Amino acid sequence: MSSSKVARIASLDEFRGYTVAAMFLVNFLGSYQLVTEVFPNLKHHNTYCSFADTVMAQFFFAVGFGFRMGFLRRLEVDGVTNALKRVIRRVAGLLLVALIVHGLDVKYESWSALKEAGVWGILSSAFQRNYFQTLTHIALATLWVTPVIGLSVKWRIGFLLMTIVLHIVISASGYYAWVVGRPCIDGGQLGFMSWSVCLLAGSFVYDIIASGQRGIVTVGEKLIAQESSERFQVQRIVKRLFWLGAAMMILGYVLSCINRMVSPNAIADWKSWGDVLIEPPFVSPSKPINMWTMSQRACSVSYTLFSGGFSVWVYGLFYLLVDIGKWRCGVFRTL
């Protein structure tokens, strides 16, 4: 079955609705002190990966899933040039919307004040913090992965690893200290690089789901899909989702454990794995944080790897409930 004929994926719609509902939960209910005292994971702490920190990662996951699906269809129908033009138009539009929604760091109340600041004064002061939030990062992360979004999984994995290494190098060169020192929001100007980890995870999952859909062939108006064949397809998809999510979460946790090997927590002589393992991702750390700590504010790659893998597992649950079990939630569908 061609990519343009892949049926609408109901689990993705329900997953998106769940993510929006989770956003309302952590942004509103999670803003009450009484609630967060009982359920601390409903609040952003920026020192570990709380439940609240998984929500934004799921938005990027859904964007990556949809981007891969839509871009392949556009390639088939319109060709490379028109598909790329459409991406650029959408990114430019989203950046404009982000400017309206997120705003800038400074306000000029008169034309004379604007003239006095000058072009360089505006650019150097207005775009340091507020503008680089969710919508801006979605736009920039989309643009960042565009060169590989239509390529094979090997190219995307290679691009993912390159992005991770590049972000770590830049963070170690002083960018991490600058981001947490301001403090910036969602990784600052270069946060989109780390967020692309979650976006690419979504593209991998689309491939897994689409391969299962293409496994059903048609002859005339009849579907040839024996029960045993369908069961095999479901098992294969679930296994791939499980291992992809597990691999990302484990890698994210392993990277976060480097926290115990470098300043200020470096251990000169460790005798067991317990000396270097930090607390689980959803538990507040007992040691000072650094660039390896899971943090949405710093958008560390340990955080985006773990939360991206967690998004894969959450989507896998929706795949089983919605696509296989035919379960529907009116609230999620509406959102």
N, C-alpha and C positions, 0 to 999 in steps of 0.2 A: 504494500500500500504506500503511495507517495506521501511525502510529508504534508502536502497541502490537503490531503484527505483524512488525516488523523482526526478522529472524533473529538468533540469538546470534552475536556477532562473535568468531570464534576468534582473530584477530590481537590483539585486546585482551587475551585471556587469556594468550597467549604473551608479550606485551609486559609484562604485570604480572609474570609469572614471571621474565623476564629482569631486570626492575628489582629484584626481591627478591634474585636471585642476585648482581647487581652490588652491592647493599647489603652482602651478606655478604663480597664480595671486598674492598671498600674499608674496611669496619669491622674485619675480622679480619686478612686477609692484608696490608692496607695499614697495619696498626698496627706491623709489624715494620720497624725502621730499615733493615735490609739490603735489604728489598724496595723501600722508598720511595727509597733512594739510587739504585737502578737504574731504578725507575719512579716518579718524583716525582709524576706525575699521579694516582696511586692514593691520594694524601693530600690532605686539606683544607688549603689554604694561606691562604685568605681575602684573597689579593692578586691573584688572577686566577681564571679559570674552569677548574679542573682536571677530569679525568674524574670524580673523586670528587664534585665539585660538581654534576655533571649528574644524579646518581641521585635526589636528593630532588626535583628539578624534575620528573622523570619520574613520581614518585608523584602529584604535584599534577596533572600532565597526565592521568594515568589517572583520578583522582578527577573531574576536570572532564568527561572523556569519559563516564564512567558516570553522573555527576550529570545531565547534559543528557539522556541516553538515558532514565534512570529517571524523571526529573521529567516529561518529556513523556508517558510512559506513564501516570503517576499522574494527570496533568491530564485525560487522555482517559477514564480509568476512574473516578476518584474525585472530580474537580472541583478547583477552585483551593483551597478552604478545607482540605479533607482532605489535599491534596498538601503544602500549607505546614505543616500540623500534623505531618505525618510528618517533614519536614525538621527542624523544631524539636526533635522528640523525638530524632532521630538526632544532632543537634548537641549537645544536652544530654547524651546518653549518652556521646558521644565526649569531651566536656570532663571528665566524671567519670572515664572511663578514663584520660585524660591526667593527671589529678590523682594517680592511683595509680601510673602508670608513671613520670612525670617528677618527681613530688614537688615540694616547696616549698624555698625558700631557707633557711629556719630550722627548727629543731627545738625543741620544748618538752618537756622531760623530766618535768615535773610540772604538776599542775593549777594550783598557785599561780603558777608562771611564766607559764602561759597567761593567767590572770586579770590578772596584773601587766602583761602586754603590752597587753591590751585589744583591742577590735575594730579600731580604727584602727592600732594598732601592728602587728597581724598583717597587715592588708591592705597597709600601707605597706612592709613588709619581706619578706613571704613570697612575693609574686608579682612580683618584679623580674627574675628570670633563669631559673631552672630550669624553671618551668612552661611557659614559652613556647618549646616545641620542636615537633617534627613533628606529633604528634596534635592539639595545641592549635591550631596554625596551620591544619591541615586543617579543623578544625571552624569556626574563625573565618572563614577564607577562603570556605568553603561558605556560611556565613551572609551574608557580605558580598556575594556575587554572586547570592544567591537572588532579589532583586527583578528581575533581568534574565535569569536562566538559561532561562526559558521563552519569552523574547521573540526577535524576529528578530535576524539577525546585525548589522544596523545599530545596534540598541540596545546590543548587547553590545560592539561596537567603540567606541561612544561612551562607554560605562561604563568600558571598559578605558583609554581615553585620559584620562578624568577621574581615574581611580585613579592612573595614572602621574604626572600633573601634581601631584596632591595629595600623593603620597608624596615627590616631589622637593622641593616647597615645604616640607613638614614636616621633611624631612632637612636642608635648607639652613638651617632656622630653629633648629638646634641638636640635633635628634634624632639625626643621624648621629654627632656627636661623643659623645653620651651612650651610644649603642649600642656603639661601638668602644672607649669608655673603660672600660666596666665589666669585661670585655667581655661583651655579651649573646650569645645563641645564636639563629641563624637569623632575625635581624632584630628581636629584642626584641618588645615588646608590639604594635607596629604592623607587624610583619613580614608579617602576613596580607594586608595591602594589596598588597604587592609580589608575594607568592606567588600571588595571584589572577590575575596575568598568565599563569602556567603553567596554572592551572585553566581559565581562559577559552580558552586555546589548545586544550585538550582538547575543549571544547564546540564550537569551530569545526571541528575535525577530525571529530567525530561527525557534524556536518551534511554534511560532504563524503562520508563513507562511507555514511551513510544515504541520501543522494540517489542514489547508485549502486545501492543495493539496491532502492530504489523504482522504478528504471528498468526492472526486470524485471516484466512483467505476466503474469497467469495467465488462461487460458481453460479452464474445467473443471478437469481434473487435469493438463493439459499446460502446460509452461513455454514461452513464446515468447521465445527469446533466441538470435538468430542469432549466429554466430561473429563477424561483423563488428561487430554491435552491442555484444557483450561486450567486444571489443577497444577500441572507442571509449570505453566506460564506464571501463575500466581506465586508458586513456591520460588521460582527463579527470581522474580521481581523482588519479593520480600527479602530473600537472601542477599541480593545485591544492595538493597537499601540498608539492610542491617549492617553489612560489612563496610559500606561507604561511611555511614554515620559513625560507626564504632571507630574506624581508622582515623577520622577527623577529630573526634573527641579525645581519643588516646593521644594523638600527636599534639593537640592543644594542651592537654594536661602535662605531657612530658616537657614541652617548652616552658610551661609555667613553673615547673620544678627547678629550672635553671636559676630561679630566684634564690635558692639556697646555696648556689655555687658561686655567686658573684656578690659584690658589695651591695648593701651593707650586711648581708647575711652569709657571707662566704664561710664555709666550714673547712678548717685546715686539715682535719683528719677525721673522716667519717668511717664508721665501722659497719654500718648496715644500711639497707635501703630506707629504713625509717628515718635516718638522719637527713636524707635529701628530699624525701617526699613531702610535699606541702599538703594542706587541707584539701578536701574535695572541692570542686568548683562552686557548689552552692553553699559553702561554709566560709564564714569570715576568717581571714588569715590571722595567725598569731605573730607573724614576723613583719617587719617593715616591707613596703612594696617597692618594686623597681620596674624597669621596662618589660620584664618577663611576666609580670603579674597580669592576670585577666582583668582588663579594665575597659569599659565602654568609653570612658572619657579619653583615654589614651589610644583607644582602638588598637590595642596590642594584637599581634597575630595569634598569640595563644588564645585570646578571647574570641576572635572571629573564627578560628579553626574549631574551637569547642562548640560555640553557639551555632556555627554552620552545620556541624555534625548533629547537634541536637535538633536543628530544624529538619534535617533529613529523617530522623527518627519520628518526629511529630508528624511530618507529612506521610511517612509510612503507615502510621496509625490511621490517618484519614483515608489513605488508599484502601486499607482493609475494610474500614467502616463504610465508606461511601461508594467506591468503585466496585468492591466485591460484595459487601453486605447490603448495598442499596439504602443505607441510612441517610437521612437528610435532616438538617436543622434549619428551621425557618429563620431564626435570628442570624445565623452565620450566612445563609444565602442572601438575606437582605443587605447585610453589611458588606 
